[in-house]
Amino acid sequence: MDPLAYRPRDAAVAIGVSEALIYELISEGALPARKLRGATVILRSDLVTFLEALPLTASAAKARASPS
């Protein structure tokens, strides 16, 4: 079963980026985070929403635009 929320370190591992980048995204307001007592947590749904909103690579966008 997937966790409902991730600590920043676990979110970084889950998407293959540095923990520092996760904190940067949080501080910029690009990635929502919540506080559970003293712990910073990122909801799995917020992480998925963030990833889905990222732009496609040029090749992926071109492939999507091409007729099948």
A tleap script that builds the chain and sets N, CA, C and O, in Angstrom:
source leaprc.protein.ff14SB
mol = sequence {
  NMET ASP PRO LEU ALA TYR ARG PRO ARG ASP
  ALA ALA VAL ALA ILE GLY VAL SER GLU ALA
  LEU ILE TYR GLU LEU ILE SER GLU GLY ALA
  LEU PRO ALA ARG LYS LEU ARG GLY ALA THR
  VAL ILE LEU ARG SER ASP LEU VAL THR PHE
  LEU GLU ALA LEU PRO LEU THR ALA SER ALA
  ALA LYS ALA ARG ALA SER PRO CSER
}
set mol.1.N position { 0.849 -1.184 0.000 }
set mol.1.CA position { 0.000 0.000 0.000 }
set mol.1.C position { 0.895 1.247 0.000 }
set mol.1.O position { 1.842 1.339 0.780 }
set mol.2.N position { 0.591 2.176 -0.859 }
set mol.2.CA position { 1.348 3.423 -0.931 }
set mol.2.C position { 1.024 4.301 0.279 }
set mol.2.O position { -0.111 4.307 0.756 }
set mol.3.N position { 2.012 5.039 0.773 }
set mol.3.CA position { 1.748 5.933 1.903 }
set mol.3.C position { 0.826 7.079 1.489 }
set mol.3.O position { 0.808 7.479 0.325 }
set mol.4.N position { 0.072 7.597 2.434 }
set mol.4.CA position { -0.794 8.748 2.169 }
set mol.4.C position { -0.001 10.031 2.067 }
set mol.4.O position { -0.416 10.975 1.395 }
set mol.5.N position { 1.147 10.067 2.738 }
set mol.5.CA position { 1.985 11.268 2.745 }
set mol.5.C position { 3.445 10.853 2.870 }
set mol.5.O position { 3.765 9.762 3.342 }
set mol.6.N position { 4.312 11.747 2.438 }
set mol.6.CA position { 5.751 11.516 2.475 }
set mol.6.C position { 6.427 12.599 3.287 }
set mol.6.O position { 5.980 13.746 3.285 }
set mol.7.N position { 7.500 12.250 3.982 }
set mol.7.CA position { 8.408 13.246 4.518 }
set mol.7.C position { 9.222 13.740 3.318 }
set mol.7.O position { 9.338 13.014 2.331 }
set mol.8.N position { 9.783 14.941 3.370 }
set mol.8.CA position { 10.518 15.465 2.206 }
set mol.8.C position { 11.591 14.517 1.665 }
set mol.8.O position { 11.742 14.393 0.450 }
set mol.9.N position { 12.326 13.857 2.535 }
set mol.9.CA position { 13.367 12.927 2.071 }
set mol.9.C position { 12.753 11.783 1.274 }
set mol.9.O position { 13.290 11.388 0.239 }
set mol.10.N position { 11.628 11.250 1.753 }
set mol.10.CA position { 10.965 10.145 1.066 }
set mol.10.C position { 10.335 10.594 -0.249 }
set mol.10.O position { 10.332 9.847 -1.227 }
set mol.11.N position { 9.802 11.811 -0.269 }
set mol.11.CA position { 9.250 12.357 -1.515 }
set mol.11.C position { 10.356 12.510 -2.554 }
set mol.11.O position { 10.155 12.220 -3.733 }
set mol.12.N position { 11.516 12.963 -2.111 }
set mol.12.CA position { 12.656 13.123 -3.022 }
set mol.12.C position { 13.062 11.781 -3.619 }
set mol.12.O position { 13.296 11.679 -4.824 }
set mol.13.N position { 13.144 10.767 -2.792 }
set mol.13.CA position { 13.500 9.425 -3.276 }
set mol.13.C position { 12.430 8.919 -4.248 }
set mol.13.O position { 12.750 8.335 -5.283 }
set mol.14.N position { 11.172 9.146 -3.910 }
set mol.14.CA position { 10.070 8.647 -4.729 }
set mol.14.C position { 10.097 9.206 -6.150 }
set mol.14.O position { 9.730 8.510 -7.096 }
set mol.15.N position { 10.531 10.462 -6.304 }
set mol.15.CA position { 10.526 11.048 -7.655 }
set mol.15.C position { 11.922 11.245 -8.225 }
set mol.15.O position { 12.073 11.781 -9.322 }
set mol.16.N position { 12.944 10.817 -7.491 }
set mol.16.CA position { 14.301 10.833 -8.023 }
set mol.16.C position { 14.977 12.187 -8.087 }
set mol.16.O position { 15.722 12.476 -9.024 }
set mol.17.N position { 14.713 13.018 -7.085 }
set mol.17.CA position { 15.374 14.329 -7.013 }
set mol.17.C position { 16.010 14.473 -5.635 }
set mol.17.O position { 15.865 13.591 -4.788 }
set mol.18.N position { 16.709 15.573 -5.408 }
set mol.18.CA position { 17.343 15.785 -4.112 }
set mol.18.C position { 16.329 16.302 -3.092 }
set mol.18.O position { 15.315 16.907 -3.438 }
set mol.19.N position { 16.636 16.046 -1.846 }
set mol.19.CA position { 15.814 16.573 -0.763 }
set mol.19.C position { 15.843 18.105 -0.781 }
set mol.19.O position { 14.846 18.757 -0.473 }
set mol.20.N position { 16.998 18.668 -1.144 }
set mol.20.CA position { 17.117 20.130 -1.225 }
set mol.20.C position { 16.140 20.697 -2.261 }
set mol.20.O position { 15.548 21.752 -2.037 }
set mol.21.N position { 15.971 20.010 -3.380 }
set mol.21.CA position { 15.028 20.486 -4.394 }
set mol.21.C position { 13.601 20.434 -3.865 }
set mol.21.O position { 12.806 21.333 -4.141 }
set mol.22.N position { 13.268 19.399 -3.111 }
set mol.22.CA position { 11.920 19.318 -2.521 }
set mol.22.C position { 11.682 20.525 -1.620 }
set mol.22.O position { 10.628 21.155 -1.703 }
set mol.23.N position { 12.633 20.851 -0.770 }
set mol.23.CA position { 12.475 22.015 0.117 }
set mol.23.C position { 12.402 23.318 -0.681 }
set mol.23.O position { 11.670 24.235 -0.309 }
set mol.24.N position { 13.153 23.399 -1.766 }
set mol.24.CA position { 13.092 24.589 -2.621 }
set mol.24.C position { 11.704 24.727 -3.236 }
set mol.24.O position { 11.137 25.820 -3.253 }
set mol.25.N position { 11.162 23.636 -3.736 }
set mol.25.CA position { 9.822 23.667 -4.332 }
set mol.25.C position { 8.766 24.043 -3.295 }
set mol.25.O position { 7.817 24.766 -3.598 }
set mol.26.N position { 8.938 23.550 -2.078 }
set mol.26.CA position { 8.010 23.905 -1.005 }
set mol.26.C position { 8.109 25.400 -0.700 }
set mol.26.O position { 7.087 26.073 -0.567 }
set mol.27.N position { 9.328 25.921 -0.589 }
set mol.27.CA position { 9.496 27.335 -0.239 }
set mol.27.C position { 8.995 28.263 -1.339 }
set mol.27.O position { 8.558 29.379 -1.062 }
set mol.28.N position { 9.059 27.800 -2.595 }
set mol.28.CA position { 8.536 28.585 -3.723 }
set mol.28.C position { 7.014 28.505 -3.822 }
set mol.28.O position { 6.400 29.274 -4.561 }
set mol.29.N position { 6.410 27.592 -3.092 }
set mol.29.CA position { 4.960 27.407 -3.168 }
set mol.29.C position { 4.544 26.499 -4.310 }
set mol.29.O position { 3.352 26.349 -4.577 }
set mol.30.N position { 5.508 25.892 -4.988 }
set mol.30.CA position { 5.198 25.021 -6.122 }
set mol.30.C position { 4.711 23.645 -5.679 }
set mol.30.O position { 3.964 22.980 -6.397 }
set mol.31.N position { 5.138 23.228 -4.499 }
set mol.31.CA position { 4.754 21.921 -3.962 }
set mol.31.C position { 4.158 22.143 -2.579 }
set mol.31.O position { 4.865 22.548 -1.656 }
set mol.32.N position { 2.863 21.881 -2.430 }
set mol.32.CA position { 2.240 22.087 -1.115 }
set mol.32.C position { 2.797 21.124 -0.073 }
set mol.32.O position { 3.055 19.956 -0.365 }
set mol.33.N position { 2.974 21.620 1.123 }
set mol.33.CA position { 3.407 20.795 2.247 }
set mol.33.C position { 2.590 21.191 3.466 }
set mol.33.O position { 2.056 22.297 3.553 }
set mol.34.N position { 2.510 20.277 4.384 }
set mol.34.CA position { 1.749 20.504 5.607 }
set mol.34.C position { 2.629 20.193 6.807 }
set mol.34.O position { 3.659 19.530 6.686 }
set mol.35.N position { 2.215 20.672 7.943 }
set mol.35.CA position { 2.929 20.378 9.183 }
set mol.35.C position { 2.068 19.452 10.035 }
set mol.35.O position { 0.893 19.727 10.281 }
set mol.36.N position { 2.654 18.376 10.470 }
set mol.36.CA position { 2.025 17.450 11.406 }
set mol.36.C position { 2.875 17.500 12.662 }
set mol.36.O position { 3.919 16.855 12.757 }
set mol.37.N position { 2.401 18.282 13.621 }
set mol.37.CA position { 3.211 18.659 14.774 }
set mol.37.C position { 4.469 19.316 14.227 }
set mol.37.O position { 4.352 20.368 13.599 }
set mol.38.N position { 5.648 18.776 14.420 }
set mol.38.CA position { 6.855 19.416 13.908 }
set mol.38.C position { 7.324 18.872 12.568 }
set mol.38.O position { 8.305 19.361 12.008 }
set mol.39.N position { 6.633 17.868 12.051 }
set mol.39.CA position { 7.092 17.188 10.838 }
set mol.39.C position { 6.460 17.790 9.588 }
set mol.39.O position { 5.255 18.037 9.544 }
set mol.40.N position { 7.283 18.019 8.582 }
set mol.40.CA position { 6.793 18.457 7.276 }
set mol.40.C position { 6.360 17.220 6.503 }
set mol.40.O position { 7.118 16.256 6.391 }
set mol.41.N position { 5.152 17.247 5.975 }
set mol.41.CA position { 4.649 16.131 5.175 }
set mol.41.C position { 4.066 16.646 3.866 }
set mol.41.O position { 3.530 17.751 3.789 }
set mol.42.N position { 4.186 15.818 2.850 }
set mol.42.CA position { 3.652 16.122 1.516 }
set mol.42.C position { 2.669 15.020 1.173 }
set mol.42.O position { 3.033 13.845 1.124 }
set mol.43.N position { 1.432 15.399 0.936 }
set mol.43.CA position { 0.434 14.400 0.572 }
set mol.43.C position { 0.806 13.761 -0.764 }
set mol.43.O position { 1.276 14.436 -1.679 }
set mol.44.N position { 0.591 12.465 -0.858 }
set mol.44.CA position { 0.851 11.758 -2.113 }
set mol.44.C position { 0.071 12.418 -3.260 }
set mol.44.O position { 0.605 12.590 -4.356 }
set mol.45.N position { -1.183 12.783 -3.007 }
set mol.45.CA position { -2.002 13.404 -4.052 }
set mol.45.C position { -1.414 14.744 -4.502 }
set mol.45.O position { -1.488 15.079 -5.684 }
set mol.46.N position { -0.830 15.516 -3.577 }
set mol.46.CA position { -0.193 16.786 -3.959 }
set mol.46.C position { 1.065 16.539 -4.784 }
set mol.46.O position { 1.362 17.296 -5.708 }
set mol.47.N position { 1.800 15.489 -4.457 }
set mol.47.CA position { 2.999 15.151 -5.221 }
set mol.47.C position { 2.621 14.722 -6.637 }
set mol.47.O position { 3.267 15.129 -7.602 }
set mol.48.N position { 1.587 13.910 -6.763 }
set mol.48.CA position { 1.120 13.473 -8.083 }
set mol.48.C position { 0.612 14.669 -8.894 }
set mol.48.O position { 0.927 14.793 -10.077 }
set mol.49.N position { -0.162 15.538 -8.270 }
set mol.49.CA position { -0.677 16.731 -8.954 }
set mol.49.C position { 0.462 17.602 -9.447 }
set mol.49.O position { 0.427 18.100 -10.572 }
set mol.50.N position { 1.477 17.787 -8.604 }
set mol.50.CA position { 2.648 18.569 -9.001 }
set mol.50.C position { 3.315 17.956 -10.233 }
set mol.50.O position { 3.617 18.656 -11.199 }
set mol.51.N position { 3.540 16.649 -10.188 }
set mol.51.CA position { 4.208 15.979 -11.313 }
set mol.51.C position { 3.378 16.046 -12.595 }
set mol.51.O position { 3.920 16.262 -13.678 }
set mol.52.N position { 2.083 15.863 -12.471 }
set mol.52.CA position { 1.216 15.899 -13.655 }
set mol.52.C position { 1.159 17.284 -14.289 }
set mol.52.O position { 0.872 17.405 -15.480 }
set mol.53.N position { 1.427 18.320 -13.516 }
set mol.53.CA position { 1.396 19.691 -14.034 }
set mol.53.C position { 2.697 20.099 -14.712 }
set mol.53.O position { 2.751 21.140 -15.367 }
set mol.54.N position { 3.751 19.291 -14.562 }
set mol.54.CA position { 5.026 19.629 -15.203 }
set mol.54.C position { 4.877 19.566 -16.718 }
set mol.54.O position { 4.101 18.762 -17.234 }
set mol.55.N position { 5.613 20.403 -17.426 }
set mol.55.CA position { 5.523 20.372 -18.888 }
set mol.55.C position { 6.120 19.077 -19.447 }
set mol.55.O position { 7.042 18.495 -18.876 }
set mol.56.N position { 5.573 18.658 -20.555 }
set mol.56.CA position { 6.116 17.490 -21.256 }
set mol.56.C position { 7.449 17.850 -21.895 }
set mol.56.O position { 7.701 19.015 -22.204 }
set mol.57.N position { 8.296 16.858 -22.092 }
set mol.57.CA position { 9.507 17.091 -22.867 }
set mol.57.C position { 9.095 17.393 -24.302 }
set mol.57.O position { 7.976 17.077 -24.705 }
set mol.58.N position { 9.979 17.994 -25.066 }
set mol.58.CA position { 9.662 18.345 -26.453 }
set mol.58.C position { 9.271 17.105 -27.249 }
set mol.58.O position { 8.310 17.142 -28.017 }
set mol.59.N position { 10.004 16.012 -27.075 }
set mol.59.CA position { 9.698 14.801 -27.850 }
set mol.59.C position { 8.356 14.199 -27.434 }
set mol.59.O position { 7.614 13.701 -28.280 }
set mol.60.N position { 8.042 14.242 -26.140 }
set mol.60.CA position { 6.751 13.714 -25.683 }
set mol.60.C position { 5.601 14.580 -26.194 }
set mol.60.O position { 4.555 14.059 -26.581 }
set mol.61.N position { 5.791 15.889 -26.195 }
set mol.61.CA position { 4.751 16.785 -26.695 }
set mol.61.C position { 4.540 16.581 -28.193 }
set mol.61.O position { 3.409 16.604 -28.680 }
set mol.62.N position { 5.637 16.382 -28.915 }
set mol.62.CA position { 5.536 16.158 -30.356 }
set mol.62.C position { 4.813 14.844 -30.635 }
set mol.62.O position { 3.964 14.783 -31.524 }
set mol.63.N position { 5.138 13.799 -29.888 }
set mol.63.CA position { 4.494 12.500 -30.070 }
set mol.63.C position { 3.010 12.585 -29.746 }
set mol.63.O position { 2.185 11.970 -30.422 }
set mol.64.N position { 2.677 13.336 -28.729 }
set mol.64.CA position { 1.266 13.485 -28.356 }
set mol.64.C position { 0.493 14.244 -29.422 }
set mol.64.O position { -0.685 13.964 -29.648 }
set mol.65.N position { 1.137 15.201 -30.082 }
set mol.65.CA position { 0.474 16.029 -31.088 }
set mol.65.C position { 0.337 15.308 -32.426 }
set mol.65.O position { -0.520 15.661 -33.236 }
set mol.66.N position { 1.175 14.300 -32.661 }
set mol.66.CA position { 1.135 13.577 -33.935 }
set mol.66.C position { -0.089 12.676 -33.991 }
set mol.66.O position { -0.448 12.040 -33.000 }
set mol.67.N position { -0.737 12.624 -35.179 }
set mol.67.CA position { -1.882 11.700 -35.324 }
set mol.67.C position { -1.397 10.264 -35.241 }
set mol.67.O position { -0.298 9.952 -35.699 }
set mol.68.N position { -2.189 9.405 -34.671 }
set mol.68.CA position { -1.811 7.991 -34.500 }
set mol.68.C position { -1.830 7.239 -35.796 }
set mol.68.O position { -1.537 6.044 -35.821 }
savepdb mol mol.pdb
quit
